[in-house]
Amino acid sequence: MANISITGGTLVSDIPVEKERKEVVETIATVNENNVSVKRGTLAMKRVREMVDVIQGGIEAMNQPKTEPEPEKTPFDPDREFSQSFRTDVTPPPEAQTTQVSGMAAPQAGQEVTPPQPISSPQFKTTESPSISRPEAEERPTIGQLPPIQERPEVEVTELPDTTAASGVQPTNGKVDYKDPTDIPLPDSLEVTGLTGAQKILEKIAIGEGATVDKLNQQKQFGIGTSKYDMVYNYGKSLAPSKPVSTMTLSELYDFQTNLINATKGKVKGTTLGTSAVGKYQIIRTSLFGSGTAENPEEKSWAKKLGLKADTVFSPEVQEQIGMLALEEAGLQSFIEGTRNENQFQDRIANIWASVATSSGEDVYGQGVATFKKDLRPLFQQVKDENKPDDFSDPTEVPEARGKKVIPKVRPEQ
């Protein structure tokens, strides 16, 4: 078929007019048979319009918000447990329904939908619990209206009677006066108040001999005390006494020292004879009793010089007396009077205690040294300063002790 176009309501064709008209008439007849109408010079097909409408309807449906389909109603199951009969979308049993719901049927076309009536929950009869009466709360004051403060009754203070005289306890000035040296905390330094220079020398020697807290704690396993006055050679590992040595009589101590010598023969550095060192100053049997016994000590022994008996307890006080006597035999008085110098005094001390080095640093007994001249020199000076003679202008006022041998008094440890 030839090209036919419509321009301004005029059919334009490239074929002759007569033939063109004939074809147009036939075309119009054909169009009419297929429900094609001509309106205002435009051919519109109903089918095309229907297709357009379908497409537009689809687009509008896509633009509408999605809605979830309503879940299918589950019919009531009479065999279901009562506790499950009130779950969502399950019809409750008739006994639990108090109000019939109306308007639940699907509405007919054009029928107005009536909103459902609310369902009231079933009524359960319960026994009312007895009410517990509570006391009325006290009326609290409002802000700005505080209640008056009640005055406290006056308390009569009665001064306690002084019972120190009856009990034997004397008042102190804040410093504790230890009566039992075994209760004194073990010092690992010389920061102990109230000690003379001579006592500080002995403390330094005792520390060098091993009287320190950490070392003495090794004796706990043997139950023989951890006081420095209960110290035994090797802290009881070579031979532990039956009880703390500070509680032994000299007769008991003599027997233990004899057994300790036998237990340590060939096991002590620097000697093959063994050792009997006990107490704060590691006193050996030969120095304490000489070649004698506790019942009959040798004349030059320390027990004999101090008048100690076989039943004398080797107490802390006795040990301090023995320590001061040993220091005196090392030349303490000669050093104070100036007839013996520091080096000589140190060398004599080193001959008594194996842990003390000579003035030149020598280890006399080859057992290891812990105290040197630099450690003792400040204490030597303190001894000198404490024993300077006073400058008396009146010779008649010179004490009778002047010119006599003075042994430093042993006072209880602070």
C-alpha positions as CSV (number, residue, x, y, z in Angstrom):
1,M,0.0,0.0,0.0
2,A,1.2,3.5,-0.9
3,N,2.3,6.0,1.8
4,I,-0.6,8.0,3.2
5,S,-0.2,10.8,5.7
6,I,-2.5,13.3,7.3
7,T,-1.4,16.8,7.4
8,G,-3.8,19.5,8.7
9,G,-6.8,17.2,7.9
10,T,-5.6,16.5,4.3
11,L,-4.6,13.2,3.0
12,V,-1.3,13.4,1.2
13,S,-0.2,10.6,-1.1
14,D,2.3,10.0,-3.9
15,I,-0.3,8.2,-6.1
16,P,-2.9,9.7,-8.5
17,V,-5.9,11.4,-7.0
18,E,-8.6,9.1,-8.2
19,K,-6.8,6.1,-7.3
20,E,-5.9,7.7,-4.0
21,R,-9.5,8.5,-3.2
22,K,-10.5,4.9,-3.9
23,E,-7.8,3.6,-1.7
24,V,-8.8,6.0,1.1
25,V,-12.4,4.9,0.9
26,E,-11.4,1.3,1.1
27,T,-9.0,2.1,4.0
28,I,-11.7,3.9,6.0
29,A,-14.1,1.0,5.4
30,T,-11.4,-1.4,6.7
31,V,-10.7,0.8,9.7
32,N,-14.4,0.9,10.6
33,E,-14.6,-2.8,10.5
34,N,-11.7,-3.0,13.1
35,N,-13.3,-0.3,15.4
36,V,-10.9,2.3,14.3
37,S,-12.4,5.9,14.4
38,V,-11.2,9.0,12.9
39,K,-11.4,12.0,15.1
40,R,-10.0,15.5,14.4
41,G,-7.7,14.0,11.7
42,T,-6.0,11.4,14.2
43,L,-6.3,7.6,14.0
44,A,-6.8,6.1,17.5
45,M,-7.0,2.5,18.1
46,K,-9.0,1.2,21.1
47,R,-6.6,-1.6,21.6
48,V,-3.6,0.8,21.8
49,R,-5.6,2.8,24.4
50,E,-6.4,-0.3,26.4
51,M,-2.7,-1.2,26.4
52,V,-1.8,2.2,27.5
53,D,-4.3,2.0,30.3
54,V,-2.9,-1.3,31.4
55,I,0.6,0.0,31.5
56,Q,-0.4,3.1,33.4
57,G,-2.3,1.0,35.9
58,G,0.8,-1.2,36.4
59,I,3.0,1.9,37.0
60,E,0.5,3.2,39.6
61,A,0.4,-0.1,41.3
62,M,4.2,-0.2,41.6
63,N,4.2,3.3,43.2
64,Q,1.7,2.2,45.9
65,P,3.3,1.2,49.3
66,K,3.5,-2.5,49.8
67,T,1.2,-4.0,52.4
68,E,1.8,-7.3,54.1
69,P,-1.0,-9.8,53.5
70,E,-3.1,-10.6,56.5
71,P,-2.2,-13.9,58.1
72,E,-4.6,-16.7,57.8
73,K,-6.9,-17.0,60.8
74,T,-6.2,-20.2,62.7
75,P,-9.4,-21.9,63.8
76,F,-9.9,-22.6,67.5
77,D,-8.7,-26.0,68.6
78,P,-10.6,-27.3,71.6
79,D,-7.7,-29.6,72.5
80,R,-5.2,-26.7,72.8
81,E,-4.1,-25.8,76.3
82,F,-5.9,-22.9,77.9
83,S,-2.7,-20.9,78.3
84,Q,-2.2,-21.0,74.6
85,S,-5.8,-20.1,73.6
86,F,-5.2,-16.3,74.0
87,R,-2.3,-16.1,71.6
88,T,-2.4,-13.9,68.6
89,D,-4.9,-14.9,65.9
90,V,-6.3,-17.7,67.9
91,T,-10.1,-17.5,68.7
92,P,-10.6,-17.8,72.5
93,P,-13.0,-20.4,73.8
94,P,-16.6,-19.4,74.4
95,E,-16.1,-19.4,78.2
96,A,-13.5,-16.6,77.9
97,Q,-15.6,-14.4,75.6
98,T,-17.7,-11.9,77.4
99,T,-18.7,-9.6,74.5
100,Q,-19.6,-10.9,71.0
101,V,-17.6,-9.1,68.4
102,S,-19.8,-7.8,65.6
103,G,-19.0,-6.6,62.1
104,M,-16.2,-9.1,61.5
105,A,-17.8,-10.5,58.3
106,A,-16.4,-9.3,55.0
107,P,-18.3,-6.2,54.0
108,Q,-20.4,-6.2,50.9
109,A,-19.8,-3.8,48.1
110,G,-21.0,-0.4,49.1
111,Q,-21.6,-1.4,52.7
112,E,-20.1,0.8,55.4
113,V,-17.6,-1.0,57.5
114,T,-18.4,-0.9,61.2
115,P,-15.3,-0.9,63.5
116,P,-15.1,-3.9,65.8
117,Q,-16.1,-3.5,69.5
118,P,-13.4,-3.9,72.1
119,I,-13.1,-7.3,73.7
120,S,-13.2,-7.2,77.5
121,S,-10.9,-9.6,79.3
122,P,-12.5,-12.4,81.3
123,Q,-13.2,-11.7,84.9
124,F,-11.4,-13.9,87.5
125,K,-12.6,-14.0,91.0
126,T,-9.7,-13.7,93.5
127,T,-9.6,-13.7,97.2
128,E,-8.6,-10.2,98.4
129,S,-5.4,-10.3,100.5
130,P,-5.8,-8.8,103.9
131,S,-4.6,-5.2,104.1
132,I,-1.7,-4.6,106.3
133,S,-2.0,-1.4,108.3
134,R,1.2,0.7,108.3
135,P,1.9,3.2,110.9
136,E,1.4,6.7,109.8
137,A,4.6,8.4,108.9
138,E,5.8,11.1,111.1
139,E,5.0,14.5,109.7
140,R,8.1,15.8,108.0
141,P,8.8,19.5,108.3
142,T,8.6,21.5,105.1
143,I,11.6,23.4,103.8
144,G,12.3,26.4,105.9
145,Q,10.5,24.9,108.9
146,L,13.1,22.6,110.6
147,P,12.1,21.2,114.0
148,P,13.9,22.5,117.0
149,I,17.1,20.7,118.0
150,Q,16.6,18.8,121.2
151,E,19.2,19.5,123.8
152,R,21.2,16.6,125.0
153,P,21.2,16.0,128.7
154,E,24.4,17.1,130.4
155,V,26.7,14.2,131.1
156,E,28.7,14.3,134.2
157,V,32.4,13.4,133.6
158,T,34.0,11.6,136.4
159,E,37.8,11.4,136.4
160,L,39.0,7.9,136.6
161,P,41.1,7.0,139.6
162,D,44.9,6.6,139.2
163,T,45.6,2.9,139.5
164,T,49.2,3.0,138.3
165,A,50.5,2.7,141.8
166,A,48.4,-0.4,142.6
167,S,49.1,-2.1,139.2
168,G,52.8,-1.3,139.2
169,V,52.4,0.3,135.7
170,Q,54.2,3.7,135.6
171,P,52.9,6.4,133.2
172,T,55.1,7.1,130.2
173,N,55.9,10.1,128.1
174,G,54.9,8.4,124.9
175,K,58.0,6.1,124.6
176,V,57.6,2.5,125.3
177,D,60.0,1.1,127.8
178,Y,60.5,-2.6,126.9
179,K,61.2,-4.7,130.0
180,D,61.6,-7.9,128.1
181,P,64.3,-7.6,125.4
182,T,62.9,-10.7,123.6
183,D,59.8,-8.6,122.6
184,I,61.9,-5.9,121.0
185,P,61.6,-5.7,117.2
186,L,64.8,-6.9,115.6
187,P,66.8,-3.9,114.3
188,D,68.7,-4.4,111.0
189,S,70.3,-1.0,111.6
190,L,71.5,1.1,114.6
191,E,68.5,3.3,114.5
192,V,67.6,2.3,118.1
193,T,67.2,5.3,120.4
194,G,68.8,5.4,123.9
195,L,71.9,3.3,123.2
196,T,75.3,4.3,124.2
197,G,78.2,4.1,121.8
198,A,79.4,0.8,123.3
199,Q,75.9,-0.7,123.0
200,K,75.8,0.4,119.4
201,I,79.1,-1.4,118.7
202,L,77.6,-4.6,120.1
203,E,74.4,-4.1,118.0
204,K,76.5,-3.8,114.9
205,I,78.5,-6.9,115.8
206,A,75.3,-8.9,116.4
207,I,74.0,-7.9,113.0
208,G,77.2,-9.0,111.4
209,E,76.9,-12.3,113.2
210,G,73.6,-12.9,111.5
211,A,70.9,-11.4,113.9
212,T,68.7,-10.1,111.2
213,V,64.9,-10.6,110.8
214,D,65.0,-12.4,107.5
215,K,67.6,-14.9,108.7
216,L,66.2,-15.5,112.1
217,N,62.8,-16.3,110.6
218,Q,64.4,-19.6,109.4
219,Q,64.2,-20.8,112.9
220,K,60.3,-20.8,112.8
221,Q,60.3,-24.3,111.3
222,F,62.0,-25.7,114.4
223,G,59.9,-23.8,117.0
224,I,62.9,-22.5,118.8
225,G,62.1,-18.8,118.7
226,T,63.1,-16.1,116.3
227,S,64.5,-13.6,118.7
228,K,68.1,-12.6,118.3
229,Y,68.7,-13.9,121.8
230,D,67.6,-17.4,120.6
231,M,69.9,-17.5,117.6
232,V,71.9,-20.7,117.2
233,Y,74.5,-21.7,114.6
234,N,73.0,-22.2,111.1
235,Y,69.6,-21.3,112.6
236,G,68.9,-24.8,113.8
237,K,69.6,-26.6,110.5
238,S,72.7,-28.3,111.9
239,L,71.1,-29.1,115.3
240,A,68.0,-27.5,116.7
241,P,67.7,-27.2,120.5
242,S,64.8,-28.7,122.4
243,K,63.7,-25.1,123.4
244,P,64.8,-21.5,122.9
245,V,68.3,-21.0,124.2
246,S,67.2,-17.8,126.0
247,T,65.1,-20.0,128.3
248,M,67.8,-22.5,129.1
249,T,69.9,-22.7,132.3
250,L,73.6,-22.6,131.8
251,S,73.7,-26.3,132.6
252,E,71.2,-27.0,129.8
253,L,73.1,-24.7,127.5
254,Y,76.4,-26.4,128.2
255,D,74.9,-29.8,127.2
256,F,73.4,-28.3,124.0
257,Q,76.7,-26.6,123.0
258,T,78.5,-29.9,123.5
259,N,76.1,-31.7,121.2
260,L,76.3,-28.8,118.6
261,I,80.1,-29.2,118.5
262,N,79.7,-32.9,117.7
263,A,77.1,-32.2,115.1
264,T,79.1,-29.6,113.2
265,K,82.6,-31.2,113.2
266,G,84.1,-30.8,109.8
267,K,81.1,-28.8,108.6
268,V,82.1,-25.3,109.6
269,K,84.1,-23.1,107.3
270,G,87.6,-22.3,108.6
271,T,87.8,-25.0,111.2
272,T,87.5,-28.8,111.7
273,L,86.5,-28.7,115.3
274,G,82.9,-27.7,114.9
275,T,81.2,-24.8,116.6
276,S,79.0,-24.1,119.7
277,A,77.9,-20.5,118.8
278,V,74.6,-19.5,120.4
279,G,72.7,-16.3,121.4
280,K,72.8,-12.8,120.1
281,Y,76.6,-12.5,120.2
282,Q,77.2,-16.1,119.1
283,I,79.0,-17.0,122.3
284,I,81.0,-20.2,122.2
285,R,81.4,-22.8,125.0
286,T,85.2,-22.2,125.5
287,S,84.7,-18.4,126.1
288,L,81.7,-18.9,128.4
289,F,83.0,-21.9,130.5
290,G,86.7,-22.2,129.5
291,S,87.8,-25.8,129.9
292,G,85.4,-26.3,132.8
293,T,81.7,-26.9,133.0
294,A,78.5,-25.0,133.9
295,E,78.8,-26.3,137.5
296,N,82.5,-25.6,137.7
297,P,83.6,-23.0,135.1
298,E,87.3,-22.1,134.6
299,E,88.6,-19.1,136.5
300,K,89.3,-17.0,133.4
301,S,85.9,-17.8,131.8
302,W,83.1,-15.2,131.4
303,A,80.8,-17.3,133.6
304,K,83.2,-17.2,136.4
305,K,84.0,-13.5,136.0
306,L,80.3,-12.6,136.1
307,G,79.5,-15.0,138.9
308,L,77.0,-17.0,136.8
309,K,75.8,-20.3,138.3
310,A,74.7,-23.6,136.7
311,D,71.0,-22.7,137.2
312,T,71.4,-19.2,135.9
313,V,69.1,-18.7,132.9
314,F,70.8,-17.7,129.6
315,S,68.4,-14.7,129.4
316,P,68.7,-11.6,127.3
317,E,70.0,-9.6,130.3
318,V,72.7,-12.2,130.9
319,Q,73.7,-12.2,127.2
320,E,74.0,-8.4,127.3
321,Q,76.3,-8.6,130.3
322,I,78.4,-11.2,128.5
323,G,78.6,-9.0,125.4
324,M,79.7,-6.0,127.3
325,L,82.3,-8.0,129.2
326,A,83.7,-9.3,125.9
327,L,83.9,-5.7,124.6
328,E,85.8,-4.7,127.8
329,E,88.3,-7.5,127.3
330,A,88.8,-6.2,123.7
331,G,90.1,-3.0,125.3
332,L,87.1,-0.7,125.6
333,Q,88.4,1.1,128.7
334,S,91.9,1.4,127.3
335,F,90.4,2.9,124.2
336,I,88.4,5.4,126.3
337,E,91.4,6.4,128.3
338,G,93.5,6.8,125.1
339,T,96.1,4.0,125.8
340,R,94.7,2.0,122.9
341,N,94.0,3.5,119.4
342,E,91.2,2.6,117.0
343,N,93.1,0.1,115.0
344,Q,94.2,-1.8,118.1
345,F,90.7,-1.8,119.5
346,Q,89.3,-3.1,116.2
347,D,92.0,-5.8,115.9
348,R,91.1,-7.1,119.4
349,I,87.4,-7.1,118.6
350,A,88.2,-9.1,115.4
351,N,90.0,-11.7,117.6
352,I,86.7,-12.3,119.5
353,W,84.1,-12.2,116.8
354,A,84.8,-14.0,113.5
355,S,82.5,-11.7,111.5
356,V,84.5,-8.6,112.3
357,A,87.5,-7.7,110.1
358,T,90.8,-6.3,111.4
359,S,91.7,-2.7,110.9
360,S,93.4,-3.8,107.7
361,G,90.4,-5.7,106.5
362,E,91.8,-9.2,107.3
363,D,89.5,-12.2,107.9
364,V,91.1,-13.7,111.0
365,Y,89.2,-17.0,111.1
366,G,88.5,-17.4,107.4
367,Q,84.7,-17.7,107.9
368,G,83.8,-14.5,106.1
369,V,83.5,-11.0,107.5
370,A,80.6,-8.5,107.6
371,T,81.7,-5.7,109.8
372,F,84.6,-3.4,108.8
373,K,86.5,-0.4,110.2
374,K,84.3,2.0,108.3
375,D,81.3,0.6,110.0
376,L,82.7,0.9,113.5
377,R,84.7,4.2,113.3
378,P,81.6,6.4,113.8
379,L,80.7,4.3,116.9
380,F,84.2,4.5,118.2
381,Q,84.0,8.3,118.0
382,Q,80.6,8.3,119.9
383,V,82.3,6.3,122.7
384,K,85.0,8.9,122.8
385,D,82.6,11.8,122.9
386,E,80.5,10.2,125.7
387,N,83.5,9.7,127.9
388,K,85.3,13.1,127.6
389,P,86.5,14.3,131.1
390,D,84.6,17.3,132.4
391,D,86.5,20.6,133.0
392,F,86.2,21.0,136.7
393,S,87.4,24.3,138.1
394,D,87.2,23.2,141.7
395,P,89.3,20.0,142.4
396,T,87.2,19.3,145.5
397,E,84.2,18.7,143.3
398,V,85.8,16.0,141.2
399,P,83.8,12.8,141.6
400,E,85.4,9.9,143.4
401,A,85.2,7.9,140.2
402,R,87.7,10.1,138.5
403,G,90.8,8.2,137.7
404,K,89.1,4.8,138.3
405,K,88.3,2.2,135.8
406,V,84.8,2.7,134.5
407,I,82.8,-0.1,132.9
408,P,79.9,1.2,130.9
409,K,76.6,0.3,132.5
410,V,74.4,-2.1,130.6
411,R,70.8,-0.7,130.3
412,P,67.8,-2.6,128.9
413,E,67.4,-2.2,125.2
414,Q,64.9,0.5,124.1
